[in-house]
Amino acid sequence: YFPDGRRLRLWKEPALMRAELERWDPTLWLRWNRYLEYARRLYENAAPIFLETPIHSLSHLVRQPALWRARNLRLPIDPFRSMHAAAQRYLREPALVQIADRYATYNGSNPFRAPATLNLISWVENGLGIYYVQGGIYRLVEALTALAQKKGVTLHYGEKVQRIHHQRGRIQAVETDKALYSACAVVSAIDVQRTYEELLGVPLPYLLRRNEPSLSGIVFLWGVKIQSDFGHHTIFFSRDYRREFEEIFTERRVPSDPTIYLAITSKSDPAHSPPDAENWFILLNVPPLGRSWTPEATNQLREHLWKRFTQVLPGFSPEKVIVEEVLTPGYWEELGSPGGSLYGSASNTIFSAFLRPANRSRRFRGLYFAGGSAHPGGGIPLVLLSGRHAARLLLRDIRHS
């Protein structure tokens, strides 16, 4: 949904996407197709190195065949211009450029500053496709739990980790509120900053302190007594996207006209809501203000939502919202993310990938990192990759110790 009243549905299938774009302008399909081909090349050149390899480990990096491809030696990953600049060159149509810019938020960054390499995300979504886990995203947690138990992993629930003990640069043990567990290796899947400062009791390494935090978000969980024609995923764009990111990253204040992301899982999973209602997950990007978030800011954004949905959805009114729960940046900070940053550090410079915390600590032997604040970044696919990187590094170190 665009501010000028136009609507566009994105399709993975080329024929459907072509028909959708040609309703607007016959030339748009050609531009979109060229842009996706560009994004595909970025993905094929960059993903094996920057996503599928623990790049801070030189021994793993030099064994990555993609690093030595002749074309990669010419650096064909477009790092020296912004995502927006590249999208503008290929697409030109402001609405399509705004769609391309949106992908920067998938790792908490600013498309007007993030390197164009990140346009590879467009290929992941529009080329490789997106998938829904039937039953909801928590099914992934249940599947991983079942696999771990099948492999003989012992899971301890309801224990809060209070300390990671270390001596002379080596990990010694993990202390919880119930027991002390000796350990020669620890994988921390919480925020790296919190691991260092709270669990290890040491300052965050200097270079990591210089990282710019990613954006945060406020989530409204609504039960709405209405039947809409919205899809599973719907985006309502702001009038001035550049201004929105300036307010978030530069001015660090609540955007005056934020873009709205709406997910309705009951469109794919009818059991998620009653027959005459829908379950709305609404996300608006905001600065990582953490515990300084105010009720006034929440009220401001709630009124923005009421106004926008009243404009685009016949029959909607605030009274239709019969259930509400709100998750603010303060909530995310309580879960362990500094300031409520959703993706750890932002990727707003060409050096961001290298400055993101590595999957293995250089300071403490036996300490490894996984999760959204570690390499390769936030979002479920990348978080799972970070776990794989940490596991491979740990197993390799054990074999060589």
GUMAR-351954 format. One record per residue (C-alpha): residue number from 1; residue in three letters; x, y, z. Coordinates in nm, 4 decimals. Layout:
BEGIN
@n NUM, res ALA, px X, py Y, pz Z
...
//
This chain:
BEGIN
@n 1, res TYR, px 0.0000, py 0.0000, pz 0.0000
@n 2, res PHE, px 0.1453, py 0.3342, pz -0.1066
@n 3, res PRO, px 0.0539, py 0.6829, pz 0.0170
@n 4, res ASP, px -0.0823, py 0.7815, pz -0.3271
@n 5, res GLY, px -0.3446, py 0.5072, pz -0.3020
@n 6, res ARG, px -0.1772, py 0.2572, pz -0.5354
@n 7, res ARG, px -0.1387, py -0.1071, pz -0.4378
@n 8, res LEU, px 0.1024, py -0.3717, pz -0.5614
@n 9, res ARG, px 0.1154, py -0.7440, pz -0.4872
@n 10, res LEU, px 0.4570, py -0.9120, pz -0.5063
@n 11, res TRP, px 0.4811, py -1.2559, pz -0.6616
@n 12, res LYS, px 0.7678, py -1.5044, pz -0.6803
@n 13, res GLU, px 0.6225, py -1.6447, pz -1.0039
@n 14, res PRO, px 0.7550, py -1.4302, pz -1.2944
@n 15, res ALA, px 0.4351, py -1.4462, pz -1.5003
@n 16, res LEU, px 0.2193, py -1.3214, pz -1.2129
@n 17, res MET, px 0.4672, py -1.0496, pz -1.1189
@n 18, res ARG, px 0.4900, py -0.9359, pz -1.4808
@n 19, res ALA, px 0.1117, py -0.9046, pz -1.5064
@n 20, res GLU, px 0.1023, py -0.7127, pz -1.1777
@n 21, res LEU, px 0.3650, py -0.4601, pz -1.2880
@n 22, res GLU, px 0.2269, py -0.4142, pz -1.6393
@n 23, res ARG, px -0.0985, py -0.2914, pz -1.4867
@n 24, res TRP, px 0.1069, py 0.0114, pz -1.3802
@n 25, res ASP, px 0.3505, py 0.0549, pz -1.6658
@n 26, res PRO, px 0.4622, py -0.1898, pz -1.9395
@n 27, res THR, px 0.8265, py -0.0929, pz -1.8844
@n 28, res LEU, px 0.8332, py -0.1808, pz -1.5127
@n 29, res TRP, px 0.8650, py -0.5548, pz -1.5635
@n 30, res LEU, px 1.1897, py -0.5107, pz -1.7549
@n 31, res ARG, px 1.3321, py -0.2873, pz -1.4819
@n 32, res TRP, px 1.2211, py -0.5209, pz -1.2045
@n 33, res ASN, px 1.3627, py -0.8233, pz -1.3823
@n 34, res ARG, px 1.6993, py -0.6509, pz -1.4331
@n 35, res TYR, px 1.7029, py -0.5512, pz -1.0671
@n 36, res LEU, px 1.6350, py -0.9099, pz -0.9537
@n 37, res GLU, px 1.9073, py -1.0387, pz -1.1852
@n 38, res TYR, px 2.1441, py -0.7890, pz -1.0229
@n 39, res ALA, px 2.0286, py -0.9060, pz -0.6750
@n 40, res ARG, px 2.0783, py -1.2694, pz -0.7779
@n 41, res ARG, px 2.4388, py -1.2015, pz -0.8798
@n 42, res LEU, px 2.5007, py -1.0266, pz -0.5480
@n 43, res TYR, px 2.3621, py -1.3245, pz -0.3613
@n 44, res GLU, px 2.5654, py -1.5810, pz -0.5532
@n 45, res ASN, px 2.8846, py -1.3783, pz -0.5114
@n 46, res ALA, px 2.8432, py -1.2650, pz -0.1500
@n 47, res ALA, px 2.6337, py -1.5260, pz 0.0333
@n 48, res PRO, px 2.8909, py -1.8105, pz 0.0302
@n 49, res ILE, px 3.1470, py -1.5768, pz 0.1876
@n 50, res PHE, px 2.9533, py -1.3394, pz 0.4098
@n 51, res LEU, px 2.6662, py -1.5655, pz 0.5182
@n 52, res GLU, px 2.7798, py -1.9259, pz 0.4944
@n 53, res THR, px 3.1328, py -1.8815, pz 0.6300
@n 54, res PRO, px 3.2567, py -1.7620, pz 0.9719
@n 55, res ILE, px 3.4526, py -1.4816, pz 0.8050
@n 56, res HIS, px 3.6491, py -1.3888, pz 1.1198
@n 57, res SER, px 3.8204, py -1.7285, pz 1.1064
@n 58, res LEU, px 4.0983, py -1.6956, pz 0.8503
@n 59, res SER, px 4.1400, py -2.0718, pz 0.8144
@n 60, res HIS, px 3.7719, py -2.1117, pz 0.7236
@n 61, res LEU, px 3.7684, py -1.8070, pz 0.4996
@n 62, res VAL, px 4.0633, py -1.9109, pz 0.2833
@n 63, res ARG, px 3.9093, py -2.2567, pz 0.2359
@n 64, res GLN, px 3.5884, py -2.1041, pz 0.0953
@n 65, res PRO, px 3.6022, py -2.1735, pz -0.2820
@n 66, res ALA, px 3.3862, py -1.8690, pz -0.3598
@n 67, res LEU, px 3.6604, py -1.6420, pz -0.2266
@n 68, res TRP, px 3.8917, py -1.7485, pz -0.5076
@n 69, res ARG, px 3.6516, py -1.7238, pz -0.7975
@n 70, res ALA, px 3.7986, py -1.4981, pz -1.0615
@n 71, res ARG, px 3.4923, py -1.2761, pz -1.0616
@n 72, res ASN, px 3.5034, py -1.2342, pz -0.6826
@n 73, res LEU, px 3.8594, py -1.1101, pz -0.6983
@n 74, res ARG, px 3.7116, py -0.8117, pz -0.8859
@n 75, res LEU, px 3.4814, py -0.7434, pz -0.5869
@n 76, res PRO, px 3.1466, py -0.7728, pz -0.7728
@n 77, res ILE, px 2.9388, py -0.7213, pz -0.4577
@n 78, res ASP, px 2.8686, py -0.3496, pz -0.5055
@n 79, res PRO, px 2.9916, py -0.2281, pz -0.1630
@n 80, res PHE, px 3.0681, py 0.1364, pz -0.2431
@n 81, res ARG, px 2.7209, py 0.2789, pz -0.3035
@n 82, res SER, px 2.4062, py 0.2585, pz -0.0940
@n 83, res MET, px 2.1187, py 0.0158, pz -0.1339
@n 84, res HIS, px 1.8973, py 0.3088, pz -0.2286
@n 85, res ALA, px 2.1369, py 0.4394, pz -0.4934
@n 86, res ALA, px 2.1544, py 0.1001, pz -0.6634
@n 87, res ALA, px 1.7777, py 0.0484, pz -0.6471
@n 88, res GLN, px 1.7215, py 0.3959, pz -0.7890
@n 89, res ARG, px 1.9493, py 0.3190, pz -1.0844
@n 90, res TYR, px 1.7786, py -0.0078, pz -1.1726
@n 91, res LEU, px 1.4152, py 0.0630, pz -1.0885
@n 92, res ARG, px 1.3545, py 0.4403, pz -1.1145
@n 93, res GLU, px 0.9852, py 0.4033, pz -1.0266
@n 94, res PRO, px 0.9619, py 0.5487, pz -0.6698
@n 95, res ALA, px 0.7238, py 0.2796, pz -0.5454
@n 96, res LEU, px 0.9537, py -0.0020, pz -0.6573
@n 97, res VAL, px 1.2552, py 0.1769, pz -0.5105
@n 98, res GLN, px 1.0697, py 0.2012, pz -0.1791
@n 99, res ILE, px 1.0029, py -0.1736, pz -0.1894
@n 100, res ALA, px 1.3738, py -0.2398, pz -0.2530
@n 101, res ASP, px 1.4721, py -0.0018, pz 0.0277
@n 102, res ARG, px 1.2468, py -0.1922, pz 0.2667
@n 103, res TYR, px 1.4826, py -0.4902, pz 0.2629
@n 104, res ALA, px 1.7394, py -0.2935, pz 0.4654
@n 105, res THR, px 1.5099, py -0.3264, pz 0.7654
@n 106, res TYR, px 1.5406, py -0.7051, pz 0.7459
@n 107, res ASN, px 1.8721, py -0.6663, pz 0.9279
@n 108, res GLY, px 1.7919, py -0.3409, pz 1.1068
@n 109, res SER, px 1.9725, py -0.0997, pz 0.8753
@n 110, res ASN, px 1.9204, py 0.2243, pz 0.6816
@n 111, res PRO, px 1.8923, py 0.1776, pz 0.3014
@n 112, res PHE, px 2.0268, py 0.5281, pz 0.2415
@n 113, res ARG, px 2.3537, py 0.4312, pz 0.4135
@n 114, res ALA, px 2.3789, py 0.0507, pz 0.4003
@n 115, res PRO, px 2.6035, py -0.0864, pz 0.1223
@n 116, res ALA, px 2.4262, py -0.2016, pz -0.1930
@n 117, res THR, px 2.5541, py -0.5543, pz -0.1263
@n 118, res LEU, px 2.2494, py -0.5965, pz 0.0957
@n 119, res ASN, px 2.0250, py -0.5810, pz -0.2096
@n 120, res LEU, px 2.0897, py -0.9552, pz -0.2209
@n 121, res ILE, px 1.8016, py -0.9798, pz 0.0294
@n 122, res SER, px 1.5660, py -0.8932, pz -0.2571
@n 123, res TRP, px 1.6736, py -1.2096, pz -0.4347
@n 124, res VAL, px 1.6263, py -1.4222, pz -0.1223
@n 125, res GLU, px 1.2643, py -1.3089, pz -0.0917
@n 126, res ASN, px 1.1609, py -1.2658, pz -0.4561
@n 127, res GLY, px 1.3861, py -1.5245, pz -0.6197
@n 128, res LEU, px 1.4290, py -1.8048, pz -0.3658
@n 129, res GLY, px 1.0903, py -1.7369, pz -0.2101
@n 130, res ILE, px 0.9528, py -1.7132, pz 0.1429
@n 131, res TYR, px 0.7923, py -1.9919, pz 0.3405
@n 132, res TYR, px 0.5481, py -2.0203, pz 0.6269
@n 133, res VAL, px 0.5920, py -2.2802, pz 0.9010
@n 134, res GLN, px 0.2481, py -2.4351, pz 0.9437
@n 135, res GLY, px 0.1391, py -2.3919, pz 1.3020
@n 136, res GLY, px 0.3489, py -2.0800, pz 1.3577
@n 137, res ILE, px 0.7136, py -1.9896, pz 1.3960
@n 138, res TYR, px 0.7371, py -2.1562, pz 1.7384
@n 139, res ARG, px 0.7223, py -2.4890, pz 1.5587
@n 140, res LEU, px 1.0891, py -2.4259, pz 1.4710
@n 141, res VAL, px 1.1730, py -2.4113, pz 1.8421
@n 142, res GLU, px 0.9830, py -2.7349, pz 1.9026
@n 143, res ALA, px 1.1566, py -2.9055, pz 1.6095
@n 144, res LEU, px 1.5031, py -2.7997, pz 1.7287
@n 145, res THR, px 1.4182, py -2.9130, pz 2.0815
@n 146, res ALA, px 1.3077, py -3.2553, pz 1.9572
@n 147, res LEU, px 1.6236, py -3.2902, pz 1.7463
@n 148, res ALA, px 1.8472, py -3.1927, pz 2.0393
@n 149, res GLN, px 1.6814, py -3.4466, pz 2.2671
@n 150, res LYS, px 1.7112, py -3.7146, pz 1.9986
@n 151, res LYS, px 2.0851, py -3.6387, pz 1.9865
@n 152, res GLY, px 2.1118, py -3.6842, pz 2.3637
@n 153, res VAL, px 2.1218, py -3.3173, pz 2.4681
@n 154, res THR, px 2.0091, py -3.2452, pz 2.8246
@n 155, res LEU, px 1.7983, py -2.9297, pz 2.8471
@n 156, res HIS, px 1.7682, py -2.7353, pz 3.1731
@n 157, res TYR, px 1.4601, py -2.5137, pz 3.1898
@n 158, res GLY, px 1.3798, py -2.2352, pz 3.4347
@n 159, res GLU, px 1.7440, py -2.1647, pz 3.5232
@n 160, res LYS, px 1.8771, py -1.8144, pz 3.4886
@n 161, res VAL, px 2.2451, py -1.7906, pz 3.3952
@n 162, res GLN, px 2.4155, py -1.5533, pz 3.6357
@n 163, res ARG, px 2.7833, py -1.5880, pz 3.5544
@n 164, res ILE, px 3.0311, py -1.7424, pz 3.3129
@n 165, res HIS, px 3.3440, py -1.8251, pz 3.5154
@n 166, res HIS, px 3.6842, py -1.7877, pz 3.3534
@n 167, res GLN, px 4.0462, py -1.8027, pz 3.4606
@n 168, res ARG, px 4.3564, py -1.6873, pz 3.2731
@n 169, res GLY, px 4.1579, py -1.6438, pz 2.9530
@n 170, res ARG, px 3.9886, py -1.9842, pz 2.9621
@n 171, res ILE, px 3.6230, py -2.0679, pz 3.0212
@n 172, res GLN, px 3.5774, py -2.2697, pz 3.3410
@n 173, res ALA, px 3.2098, py -2.2964, pz 3.4319
@n 174, res VAL, px 2.8572, py -2.1611, pz 3.4011
@n 175, res GLU, px 2.6758, py -2.0540, pz 3.7166
@n 176, res THR, px 2.2961, py -2.0403, pz 3.7249
@n 177, res ASP, px 2.0543, py -1.9561, pz 4.0037
@n 178, res LYS, px 2.0316, py -2.3310, pz 4.0749
@n 179, res ALA, px 2.3686, py -2.4913, pz 4.0070
@n 180, res LEU, px 2.7296, py -2.4557, pz 3.8927
@n 181, res TYR, px 2.8222, py -2.6453, pz 3.5749
@n 182, res SER, px 3.1866, py -2.6997, pz 3.4849
@n 183, res ALA, px 3.2518, py -2.6305, pz 3.1173
@n 184, res CYS, px 3.5455, py -2.6128, pz 2.8823
@n 185, res ALA, px 3.3305, py -2.4489, pz 2.6136
@n 186, res VAL, px 3.0266, py -2.2199, pz 2.6215
@n 187, res VAL, px 2.8086, py -2.0994, pz 2.3344
@n 188, res SER, px 2.6284, py -1.7803, pz 2.4304
@n 189, res ALA, px 2.3171, py -1.7107, pz 2.2249
@n 190, res ILE, px 2.2229, py -1.3909, pz 2.4066
@n 191, res ASP, px 2.3475, py -1.0449, pz 2.3085
@n 192, res VAL, px 2.7266, py -1.0291, pz 2.2883
@n 193, res GLN, px 2.7448, py -0.7045, pz 2.4871
@n 194, res ARG, px 2.5421, py -0.8523, pz 2.7689
@n 195, res THR, px 2.7577, py -1.1663, pz 2.7657
@n 196, res TYR, px 3.0767, py -0.9669, pz 2.8166
@n 197, res GLU, px 2.9528, py -0.7083, pz 3.0647
@n 198, res GLU, px 2.7062, py -0.9058, pz 3.2763
@n 199, res LEU, px 2.8058, py -1.2704, pz 3.2533
@n 200, res LEU, px 3.1825, py -1.2411, pz 3.2125
@n 201, res GLY, px 3.2181, py -0.9194, pz 3.4123
@n 202, res VAL, px 3.4549, py -0.7531, pz 3.1647
@n 203, res PRO, px 3.4179, py -0.4535, pz 2.9307
@n 204, res LEU, px 3.2978, py -0.5030, pz 2.5767
@n 205, res PRO, px 3.5976, py -0.5088, pz 2.3360
@n 206, res TYR, px 3.6803, py -0.1618, pz 2.2057
@n 207, res LEU, px 3.5979, py -0.2227, pz 1.8394
@n 208, res LEU, px 3.2574, py -0.3677, pz 1.9280
@n 209, res ARG, px 3.1759, py -0.0577, pz 2.1324
@n 210, res ARG, px 3.1968, py 0.1476, pz 1.8140
@n 211, res ASN, px 2.9193, py -0.0471, pz 1.6384
@n 212, res GLU, px 2.6019, py 0.1446, pz 1.5614
@n 213, res PRO, px 2.2966, py -0.0320, pz 1.7077
@n 214, res SER, px 2.0292, py -0.1523, pz 1.4702
@n 215, res LEU, px 1.6804, py -0.0126, pz 1.4742
@n 216, res SER, px 1.4275, py -0.1383, pz 1.7257
@n 217, res GLY, px 1.0568, py -0.1915, pz 1.6886
@n 218, res ILE, px 0.7259, py -0.1650, pz 1.8643
@n 219, res VAL, px 0.4811, py -0.4487, pz 1.8122
@n 220, res PHE, px 0.1050, py -0.4241, pz 1.8545
@n 221, res LEU, px -0.0632, py -0.7628, pz 1.8874
@n 222, res TRP, px -0.4300, py -0.7137, pz 1.8079
@n 223, res GLY, px -0.7303, py -0.9381, pz 1.7971
@n 224, res VAL, px -0.9547, py -0.7598, pz 1.5449
@n 225, res LYS, px -1.3220, py -0.8435, pz 1.4967
@n 226, res ILE, px -1.3228, py -0.7990, pz 1.1213
@n 227, res GLN, px -1.2588, py -0.9883, pz 0.7974
@n 228, res SER, px -1.0087, py -0.7927, pz 0.5858
@n 229, res ASP, px -0.8832, py -0.8414, pz 0.2324
@n 230, res PHE, px -0.5233, py -0.8034, pz 0.3504
@n 231, res GLY, px -0.2789, py -1.0830, pz 0.2746
@n 232, res HIS, px -0.0596, py -1.2782, pz 0.5153
@n 233, res HIS, px 0.2005, py -0.9992, pz 0.4827
@n 234, res THR, px 0.1078, py -0.6368, pz 0.4103
@n 235, res ILE, px 0.3169, py -0.3185, pz 0.4160
@n 236, res PHE, px 0.1793, py 0.0355, pz 0.4348
@n 237, res PHE, px 0.4559, py 0.2719, pz 0.3257
@n 238, res SER, px 0.5215, py 0.6197, pz 0.4621
@n 239, res ARG, px 0.5185, py 0.9298, pz 0.2430
@n 240, res ASP, px 0.8848, py 1.0159, pz 0.2963
@n 241, res TYR, px 1.1009, py 0.7071, pz 0.3504
@n 242, res ARG, px 1.4281, py 0.9013, pz 0.3737
@n 243, res ARG, px 1.2817, py 1.1222, pz 0.6449
@n 244, res GLU, px 1.1602, py 0.8169, pz 0.8376
@n 245, res PHE, px 1.5116, py 0.6712, pz 0.8532
@n 246, res GLU, px 1.6608, py 1.0094, pz 0.9472
@n 247, res GLU, px 1.4260, py 1.0255, pz 1.2442
@n 248, res ILE, px 1.5166, py 0.6703, pz 1.3521
@n 249, res PHE, px 1.8953, py 0.6693, pz 1.3031
@n 250, res THR, px 2.0023, py 1.0351, pz 1.3175
@n 251, res GLU, px 1.7490, py 1.2101, pz 1.5403
@n 252, res ARG, px 1.6722, py 0.8942, pz 1.7436
@n 253, res ARG, px 1.3083, py 0.9801, pz 1.7857
@n 254, res VAL, px 0.9758, py 0.8170, pz 1.7088
@n 255, res PRO, px 0.9003, py 0.8588, pz 1.3352
@n 256, res SER, px 0.6229, py 1.1059, pz 1.2594
@n 257, res ASP, px 0.4906, py 0.8884, pz 0.9731
@n 258, res PRO, px 0.6188, py 0.5324, pz 1.0235
@n 259, res THR, px 0.5850, py 0.2522, pz 0.7726
@n 260, res ILE, px 0.3547, py -0.0236, pz 0.8995
@n 261, res TYR, px 0.4205, py -0.3953, pz 0.8621
@n 262, res LEU, px 0.1162, py -0.6178, pz 0.9202
@n 263, res ALA, px 0.1218, py -0.9974, pz 0.9448
@n 264, res ILE, px -0.1998, py -1.1994, pz 0.9782
@n 265, res THR, px -0.1096, py -1.5649, pz 1.0272
@n 266, res SER, px -0.4760, py -1.6665, pz 1.0352
@n 267, res LYS, px -0.4751, py -1.6046, pz 0.6584
@n 268, res SER, px -0.2561, py -1.9176, pz 0.6307
@n 269, res ASP, px -0.3494, py -2.0857, pz 0.9610
@n 270, res PRO, px -0.7265, py -2.0359, pz 1.0170
@n 271, res ALA, px -0.7044, py -2.1902, pz 1.3639
@n 272, res HIS, px -0.5084, py -1.8857, pz 1.4836
@n 273, res SER, px -0.8237, py -1.6747, pz 1.5183
@n 274, res PRO, px -1.2018, py -1.7143, pz 1.5555
@n 275, res PRO, px -1.3970, py -1.7356, pz 1.2268
@n 276, res ASP, px -1.5225, py -1.3759, pz 1.2552
@n 277, res ALA, px -1.1883, py -1.2195, pz 1.3586
@n 278, res GLU, px -0.8198, py -1.1959, pz 1.2676
@n 279, res ASN, px -0.4919, py -1.1957, pz 1.4592
@n 280, res TRP, px -0.2854, py -0.8910, pz 1.3637
@n 281, res PHE, px 0.0886, py -0.8644, pz 1.4303
@n 282, res ILE, px 0.1838, py -0.5008, pz 1.3623
@n 283, res LEU, px 0.5477, py -0.3852, pz 1.3599
@n 284, res LEU, px 0.6700, py -0.0272, pz 1.3344
@n 285, res ASN, px 1.0422, py 0.0495, pz 1.3265
@n 286, res VAL, px 1.1647, py 0.2905, pz 1.5941
@n 287, res PRO, px 1.5003, py 0.3878, pz 1.7502
@n 288, res PRO, px 1.6544, py 0.1605, pz 2.0175
@n 289, res LEU, px 1.5357, py 0.3736, pz 2.3090
@n 290, res GLY, px 1.5045, py 0.0811, pz 2.5497
@n 291, res ARG, px 1.3726, py 0.1643, pz 2.8942
@n 292, res SER, px 1.3406, py 0.5332, pz 2.8058
@n 293, res TRP, px 1.0441, py 0.4475, pz 2.5838
@n 294, res THR, px 0.7340, py 0.6340, pz 2.7049
@n 295, res PRO, px 0.3610, py 0.5527, pz 2.7167
@n 296, res GLU, px 0.3058, py 0.8746, pz 2.5201
@n 297, res ALA, px 0.5080, py 0.7322, pz 2.2302
@n 298, res THR, px 0.2972, py 0.4168, pz 2.2364
@n 299, res ASN, px -0.0232, py 0.6195, pz 2.2317
@n 300, res GLN, px 0.1060, py 0.8327, pz 1.9433
@n 301, res LEU, px 0.1748, py 0.5264, pz 1.7309
@n 302, res ARG, px -0.1508, py 0.3556, pz 1.8248
@n 303, res GLU, px -0.3429, py 0.6603, pz 1.7019
@n 304, res HIS, px -0.1361, py 0.6545, pz 1.3812
@n 305, res LEU, px -0.2431, py 0.2933, pz 1.3266
@n 306, res TRP, px -0.6100, py 0.3701, pz 1.3921
@n 307, res LYS, px -0.6018, py 0.6538, pz 1.1399
@n 308, res ARG, px -0.4209, py 0.4541, pz 0.8702
@n 309, res PHE, px -0.6369, py 0.1435, pz 0.8974
@n 310, res THR, px -0.9536, py 0.3522, pz 0.8996
@n 311, res GLN, px -0.8401, py 0.5026, pz 0.5682
@n 312, res VAL, px -0.7639, py 0.1757, pz 0.3902
@n 313, res LEU, px -1.0040, py -0.0788, pz 0.5437
@n 314, res PRO, px -1.3799, py -0.0180, pz 0.5175
@n 315, res GLY, px -1.5554, py -0.1012, pz 0.8423
@n 316, res PHE, px -1.2471, py -0.0660, pz 1.0602
@n 317, res SER, px -1.2676, py 0.1400, pz 1.3784
@n 318, res PRO, px -1.0719, py 0.1339, pz 1.7068
@n 319, res GLU, px -1.3649, py -0.0477, pz 1.8660
@n 320, res LYS, px -1.2953, py -0.3453, pz 1.6376
@n 321, res VAL, px -0.9713, py -0.4094, pz 1.8316
@n 322, res ILE, px -1.0962, py -0.6393, pz 2.1078
@n 323, res VAL, px -0.7584, py -0.7658, pz 2.2346
@n 324, res GLU, px -0.4264, py -0.5808, pz 2.2533
@n 325, res GLU, px -0.0780, py -0.6486, pz 2.3796
@n 326, res VAL, px 0.2118, py -0.4093, pz 2.3116
@n 327, res LEU, px 0.5829, py -0.4974, pz 2.3006
@n 328, res THR, px 0.8021, py -0.1860, pz 2.3199
@n 329, res PRO, px 1.1805, py -0.1353, pz 2.2916
@n 330, res GLY, px 1.1827, py -0.1556, pz 2.6706
@n 331, res TYR, px 1.0444, py -0.5080, pz 2.6453
@n 332, res TRP, px 1.3200, py -0.6128, pz 2.4037
@n 333, res GLU, px 1.5799, py -0.4616, pz 2.6360
@n 334, res GLU, px 1.4403, py -0.6626, pz 2.9266
@n 335, res LEU, px 1.4978, py -0.9730, pz 2.7155
@n 336, res GLY, px 1.8662, py -0.8792, pz 2.6932
@n 337, res SER, px 1.9062, py -0.6584, pz 2.3869
@n 338, res PRO, px 2.0788, py -0.3246, pz 2.4676
@n 339, res GLY, px 1.8353, py -0.0431, pz 2.3945
@n 340, res GLY, px 1.5938, py -0.2945, pz 2.2483
@n 341, res SER, px 1.7984, py -0.3219, pz 1.9283
@n 342, res LEU, px 1.6375, py -0.6016, pz 1.7260
@n 343, res TYR, px 1.9387, py -0.7060, pz 1.5178
@n 344, res GLY, px 2.2447, py -0.6260, pz 1.7285
@n 345, res SER, px 2.4434, py -0.3771, pz 1.5207
@n 346, res ALA, px 2.3277, py -0.2080, pz 1.2006
@n 347, res SER, px 2.4975, py -0.2739, pz 0.8659
@n 348, res ASN, px 2.5293, py 0.0901, pz 0.7654
@n 349, res THR, px 2.8927, py 0.0866, pz 0.6469
@n 350, res ILE, px 3.1037, py -0.1311, pz 0.4173
@n 351, res PHE, px 3.2943, py -0.2527, pz 0.7254
@n 352, res SER, px 2.9877, py -0.3612, pz 0.9249
@n 353, res ALA, px 3.0137, py -0.7307, pz 0.8343
@n 354, res PHE, px 3.3703, py -0.7437, pz 0.9666
@n 355, res LEU, px 3.2970, py -0.5404, pz 1.2802
@n 356, res ARG, px 3.0010, py -0.7572, pz 1.3813
@n 357, res PRO, px 3.1038, py -0.9853, pz 1.6720
@n 358, res ALA, px 3.2719, py -1.3059, pz 1.5582
@n 359, res ASN, px 3.1329, py -1.6507, pz 1.6371
@n 360, res ARG, px 3.4422, py -1.7279, pz 1.8456
@n 361, res SER, px 3.5853, py -1.5009, pz 2.1134
@n 362, res ARG, px 3.9418, py -1.3859, pz 2.0634
@n 363, res ARG, px 3.9729, py -1.2985, pz 2.4319
@n 364, res PHE, px 3.8429, py -1.6144, pz 2.6000
@n 365, res ARG, px 3.9338, py -1.9632, pz 2.4872
@n 366, res GLY, px 3.6253, py -2.1815, pz 2.4797
@n 367, res LEU, px 3.3725, py -1.9000, pz 2.4311
@n 368, res TYR, px 3.1534, py -1.8905, pz 2.1192
@n 369, res PHE, px 2.8685, py -1.6674, pz 2.0067
@n 370, res ALA, px 2.5438, py -1.7319, pz 1.8227
@n 371, res GLY, px 2.2300, py -1.5240, pz 1.7827
@n 372, res GLY, px 2.1268, py -1.2014, pz 1.6176
@n 373, res SER, px 2.4098, py -0.9877, pz 1.7554
@n 374, res ALA, px 2.6827, py -1.2199, pz 1.6235
@n 375, res HIS, px 2.7937, py -1.2968, pz 1.2674
@n 376, res PRO, px 2.6209, py -1.3148, pz 1.0202
@n 377, res GLY, px 2.3353, py -1.1115, pz 1.1727
@n 378, res GLY, px 1.9731, py -1.1012, pz 1.2817
@n 379, res GLY, px 1.6626, py -1.2717, pz 1.1520
@n 380, res ILE, px 1.5832, py -1.6417, pz 1.1863
@n 381, res PRO, px 1.7788, py -1.7718, pz 0.8816
@n 382, res LEU, px 2.0959, py -1.5851, pz 0.9797
@n 383, res VAL, px 2.0597, py -1.6712, pz 1.3488
@n 384, res LEU, px 2.0442, py -2.0399, pz 1.2593
@n 385, res LEU, px 2.3542, py -1.9946, pz 1.0433
@n 386, res SER, px 2.5317, py -1.8321, pz 1.3389
@n 387, res GLY, px 2.4584, py -2.1403, pz 1.5457
@n 388, res ARG, px 2.6043, py -2.3611, pz 1.2758
@n 389, res HIS, px 2.9175, py -2.1434, pz 1.2567
@n 390, res ALA, px 2.9649, py -2.1538, pz 1.6340
@n 391, res ALA, px 2.9189, py -2.5321, pz 1.6413
@n 392, res ARG, px 3.1675, py -2.5897, pz 1.3607
@n 393, res LEU, px 3.4297, py -2.3675, pz 1.5238
@n 394, res LEU, px 3.3788, py -2.5366, pz 1.8606
@n 395, res LEU, px 3.4084, py -2.8889, pz 1.7167
@n 396, res ARG, px 3.7162, py -2.7937, pz 1.5178
@n 397, res ASP, px 3.8830, py -2.6489, pz 1.8276
@n 398, res ILE, px 3.8027, py -2.9601, pz 2.0290
@n 399, res ARG, px 3.9557, py -3.1832, pz 1.7612
@n 400, res HIS, px 4.2720, py -2.9739, pz 1.7597
@n 401, res SER, px 4.3034, py -2.9355, pz 2.1367
//
